[in-house]
Amino acid sequence: MRAFSAGGVVWRRRQHGAEVVVEVLLVGRMDRSLWALPKGTPQPGEAPQATALREVQEETGIIPRITGSLGTIAYTFLTANARIQKRVRHYLMEPTGGDLSLHDHEYDEVAWFPIEHALATLTHENEAIVVRRAADLIARRDARRQQSRLQPPKRPVRQGRRRIRSPRRPPPTTGGEK
Protein backbone atom coordinates (compact mmCIF):
# COMPACT_ATOMS: atom_id res chain seq x y z
CA MET A 1 0.00 0.00 0.00
CA ARG A 2 1.23 3.54 -0.80
CA ALA A 3 0.73 6.77 1.17
CA PHE A 4 1.68 10.41 0.70
CA SER A 5 2.05 13.33 3.12
CA ALA A 6 3.36 16.88 2.95
CA GLY A 7 4.81 19.12 5.63
CA GLY A 8 7.62 21.44 6.39
CA VAL A 9 10.56 22.75 8.33
CA VAL A 10 9.41 26.01 9.93
CA TRP A 11 12.40 28.13 10.96
CA ARG A 12 13.20 31.45 12.60
CA ARG A 13 16.20 33.32 14.00
CA ARG A 14 16.38 33.96 17.76
CA GLN A 15 18.85 35.54 20.13
CA HIS A 16 20.45 32.91 22.41
CA GLY A 17 22.86 34.64 24.74
CA ALA A 18 25.40 36.55 22.68
CA GLU A 19 24.60 34.87 19.36
CA VAL A 20 21.71 34.62 16.93
CA VAL A 21 20.75 31.03 16.13
CA VAL A 22 18.37 29.33 13.74
CA GLU A 23 15.53 27.46 15.43
CA VAL A 24 13.14 24.92 13.92
CA LEU A 25 9.70 23.84 15.04
CA LEU A 26 9.11 20.22 16.11
CA VAL A 27 5.98 18.37 17.24
CA GLY A 28 6.07 15.72 19.95
CA ARG A 29 4.09 12.82 21.42
CA MET A 30 5.16 12.18 24.98
CA ASP A 31 3.56 8.72 25.25
CA ARG A 32 5.94 7.44 22.56
CA SER A 33 8.86 9.82 23.14
CA LEU A 34 8.44 10.97 19.54
CA TRP A 35 9.72 14.26 18.08
CA ALA A 36 9.00 14.90 14.41
CA LEU A 37 8.44 17.48 11.70
CA PRO A 38 4.82 18.53 11.17
CA LYS A 39 3.18 16.80 8.20
CA GLY A 40 -0.08 15.26 7.09
CA THR A 41 -2.24 13.67 4.44
CA PRO A 42 -3.81 15.65 1.58
CA GLN A 43 -7.53 16.13 1.33
CA PRO A 44 -9.05 15.00 -2.00
CA GLY A 45 -7.77 17.23 -4.82
CA GLU A 46 -5.45 19.22 -2.53
CA ALA A 47 -2.02 20.20 -3.89
CA PRO A 48 1.06 19.20 -1.86
CA GLN A 49 1.90 22.85 -1.00
CA ALA A 50 -1.65 23.45 0.27
CA THR A 51 -1.48 20.25 2.32
CA ALA A 52 1.83 21.29 3.84
CA LEU A 53 0.55 24.75 4.79
CA ARG A 54 -2.69 23.39 6.26
CA GLU A 55 -1.08 20.55 8.20
CA VAL A 56 1.71 22.71 9.63
CA GLN A 57 -0.85 25.25 10.83
CA GLU A 58 -3.12 22.58 12.32
CA GLU A 59 -0.33 20.68 14.08
CA THR A 60 1.67 23.68 15.34
CA GLY A 61 -0.71 26.63 15.60
CA ILE A 62 1.74 28.65 13.47
CA ILE A 63 0.66 30.23 10.17
CA PRO A 64 3.53 29.51 7.75
CA ARG A 65 4.54 30.61 4.28
CA ILE A 66 6.58 28.44 1.93
CA THR A 67 9.99 29.84 0.96
CA GLY A 68 11.54 26.81 -0.73
CA SER A 69 11.44 23.09 -1.45
CA LEU A 70 13.35 20.51 0.58
CA GLY A 71 12.54 17.47 -1.55
CA THR A 72 10.87 14.18 -0.74
CA ILE A 73 11.79 11.37 1.62
CA ALA A 74 10.50 7.80 1.31
CA TYR A 75 10.23 5.05 3.89
CA THR A 76 8.33 1.87 4.67
CA PHE A 77 6.54 0.91 7.87
CA LEU A 78 4.22 -1.84 9.06
CA THR A 79 0.73 -1.52 10.50
CA ALA A 80 -1.35 -4.35 11.97
CA ASN A 81 -2.55 -5.40 8.50
CA ALA A 82 -0.32 -3.81 5.87
CA ARG A 83 3.12 -2.74 4.75
CA ILE A 84 2.98 1.01 3.92
CA GLN A 85 5.36 2.67 1.46
CA LYS A 86 5.20 6.35 2.31
CA ARG A 87 6.56 9.46 0.59
CA VAL A 88 6.68 12.81 2.36
CA ARG A 89 7.24 16.11 0.51
CA HIS A 90 8.85 18.83 2.68
CA TYR A 91 9.02 22.58 2.24
CA LEU A 92 11.09 25.26 3.90
CA MET A 93 8.73 27.60 5.75
CA GLU A 94 8.80 30.79 7.79
CA PRO A 95 6.20 31.75 10.40
CA THR A 96 3.93 34.69 9.54
CA GLY A 97 1.63 34.52 12.57
CA GLY A 98 -0.24 32.16 14.83
CA ASP A 99 0.53 30.82 18.28
CA LEU A 100 1.87 27.48 19.52
CA SER A 101 -0.98 27.26 22.01
CA LEU A 102 -3.40 26.91 19.06
CA HIS A 103 -2.00 23.54 17.88
CA ASP A 104 -4.42 20.65 17.51
CA HIS A 105 -4.34 17.63 19.82
CA GLU A 106 -2.64 15.23 17.42
CA TYR A 107 0.59 16.07 19.28
CA ASP A 108 1.11 16.76 22.99
CA GLU A 109 3.79 19.35 22.53
CA VAL A 110 5.06 21.83 19.95
CA ALA A 111 8.38 23.56 20.57
CA TRP A 112 11.15 25.61 18.97
CA PHE A 113 14.61 23.99 19.06
CA PRO A 114 17.99 25.44 18.08
CA ILE A 115 18.81 23.57 14.88
CA GLU A 116 21.64 21.48 16.38
CA HIS A 117 19.42 20.45 19.28
CA ALA A 118 16.60 19.60 16.85
CA LEU A 119 18.95 17.31 14.90
CA ALA A 120 19.77 15.42 18.10
CA THR A 121 16.11 15.34 19.24
CA LEU A 122 14.32 14.14 16.09
CA THR A 123 13.24 10.51 16.41
CA HIS A 124 13.77 9.55 12.75
CA GLU A 125 17.06 10.05 10.92
CA ASN A 126 15.34 10.69 7.58
CA GLU A 127 13.71 13.80 9.09
CA ALA A 128 17.10 14.92 10.44
CA ILE A 129 18.33 14.73 6.84
CA VAL A 130 15.51 17.10 5.84
CA VAL A 131 16.48 19.53 8.63
CA ARG A 132 20.10 19.43 7.41
CA ARG A 133 18.86 20.29 3.90
CA ALA A 134 16.96 23.22 5.41
CA ALA A 135 20.07 24.39 7.28
CA ASP A 136 22.11 24.21 4.05
CA LEU A 137 19.49 26.15 2.09
CA ILE A 138 19.29 28.85 4.79
CA ALA A 139 23.11 29.13 4.86
CA ARG A 140 23.31 29.42 1.04
CA ARG A 141 20.67 32.15 1.03
CA ASP A 142 22.51 34.01 3.79
CA ALA A 143 25.77 33.78 1.82
CA ARG A 144 24.08 35.15 -1.33
CA ARG A 145 22.59 38.05 0.64
CA GLN A 146 25.96 38.82 2.21
CA GLN A 147 27.68 38.65 -1.19
CA SER A 148 25.14 40.99 -2.78
CA ARG A 149 25.70 43.52 0.02
CA LEU A 150 29.45 43.53 -0.66
CA GLN A 151 29.23 44.04 -4.42
CA PRO A 152 28.71 47.52 -5.86
CA PRO A 153 25.45 47.92 -7.74
CA LYS A 154 25.67 47.03 -11.40
CA ARG A 155 25.03 49.73 -13.98
CA PRO A 156 22.22 48.87 -16.35
CA VAL A 157 23.31 47.84 -19.82
CA ARG A 158 21.79 49.90 -22.62
CA GLN A 159 20.52 48.00 -25.57
CA GLY A 160 20.44 49.32 -29.11
CA ARG A 161 22.09 52.41 -30.51
CA ARG A 162 22.68 55.43 -28.42
CA ARG A 163 21.15 58.59 -29.79
CA ILE A 164 23.52 61.53 -29.97
CA ARG A 165 22.02 64.92 -29.28
CA SER A 166 23.49 68.22 -30.26
CA PRO A 167 24.22 70.67 -27.45
CA ARG A 168 21.25 72.62 -26.24
CA ARG A 169 21.04 76.09 -27.75
CA PRO A 170 19.63 79.03 -25.88
CA PRO A 171 16.22 80.19 -27.12
CA PRO A 172 16.33 83.01 -29.70
CA THR A 173 15.94 86.52 -28.36
CA THR A 174 14.04 89.38 -29.90
CA GLY A 175 15.78 92.63 -30.66
CA GLY A 176 14.56 94.60 -27.64
CA GLU A 177 15.52 92.23 -24.85
CA LYS A 178 18.90 91.92 -23.26
N, C-alpha and C positions, 0 to 999 in steps of 0.2 A: 504494500500500500504506500502511496506517496502523499506528502503533505507539504504545504508552503506557508511561510510566515514572513512578516516584514517588521522591522524595528529600527532602532538607531542607537548611536552613541551621542548622548547630549553632553555638551561640554561648556565650561566657562572658565574664566580666570579669576583667581581669588588671592588676596594677600594672606600669606602664612608666615608670620614673623617678619623677617626682613626681605623675603622674596615673594614674587608673584608666581603662583603655580597653576597648572591646568588641572581642573577637577572634572570627573565624569560622574554621571548619575547611574546608580545601580539599584535594582529591586531585589528584595530578599524574602525568603520564607524561612522562618525560624524553626519550624517543626522538622525541616529537612536540612537545616544549615546550608541553604542554597542562596547564592548571590549570582545574579545574572543581568544581562542587558534587557531592557524592555522590548517586547515583540509580541506579535499576535497574528491571528488568522484573518485573511480578507473576508469581507462580506461579499455576497454575489455581485459580480461586475465591478468590484472596487479595484482600482489601480494599486500597485505596490506602494507608491509614494503616499497615497491617501491612507492606506492601511497603516503604514509606519507612523504617520502623523497622529492618526486616531488612537492607535494602541499606546503610543508613548504618552499621549495626554491622559488616557484612561488609567494607565498603570502607574503614572508618576504624579499626576496633577499639574505637570508643567505643560505649557503651550509652546511647542517647538516650531522651528522653521528649518527646512532642509538646506544645507549649504554644500553638500557634496555626496558622492557615492563611495561606499566602502566595500562594495562587492558582495558576493554570496558565499555562505558556508554551507556544507552538506554533511549530514551525519545520519546514522541509523540507530534506532532504539526499539526495544521490545515493549509491547503492552501485554495484557493478559491473553489477548487472542490474535495479535498480529505483530509483524515486523514492519516498522514505519521507516521509510526513507524520506528524510526531511531536508528541505532547502530553506535557508533564511537569508533574505536580502536586507542588508544594513545600510543606513545612511548616516552621514555626519550631520549633527543637528546642533542648533543653538537655542537657548530658551528665550522666549519673547514675553512671557508672562506666566501666570498660574501660581500654584502654591503646592508644596509637597503634601500638605495636610488634605488636599483634595483627591489624593490617589484612591483608586477603587480597592476593593478588599481581596483581589486576587493575590496580592502580596502583603505581608505583614509590615514590611518596612521599605522605605525609599530613602536613599541617602547619597550625598555628594562625597566622593573619595578623591584625594589627590591621585593622579594617574598611576603613579608607581604603587600606591597602596591598592588601588583597584585591580591592577594586574595580579597582585598577590592574593586578593580576596575572591576574585571570580572563581566559581566552582568548575567551569568547563574551559579547558585550554583553547578550544576553537573560538570562544568568545574573547579570550585574552588576545588572540591573534588579531581579531577585529579591532580591539582597543589599541593595539600597537599600530595598525594601519591608520587609525584616527590620529594618533600621536604624530606619525610621520607626515600625514597630510597637513596637520596644523603647523608643524615645524617648517615644512616647505613653503606654506603660505606666508608664515612670518618672515622667512628668509627673502622671499620675493618682495614683500612690503619694505623690508629694511633696504634691500638693494635699490628699489625704486626711489627711496628717500635720498640715497647717496648720489644718484646720477643726476646731472643737470637736465632740465627739461629739454626735450628735442624740439628743434625748430621745424615747423611744418614744411613739407616739400611741396613746391608749386608745380603743378602740372601744366603742360602746354607752353605756348610762347608767352614771353613777357612783353607787354605792351610798353613802348617807350613814349613818354610824353615830352613835349617841348616845355621849356621853362614857362612858368606863368607870367604873363605880361600884365602890366598895370592897365586898368581900364582907361580908355581915351578921355582926354579932358577937353572941355570946350574952351574957346578963346578967352573968356572973361574970368575964369577961375584960376587960382594959383595955389 
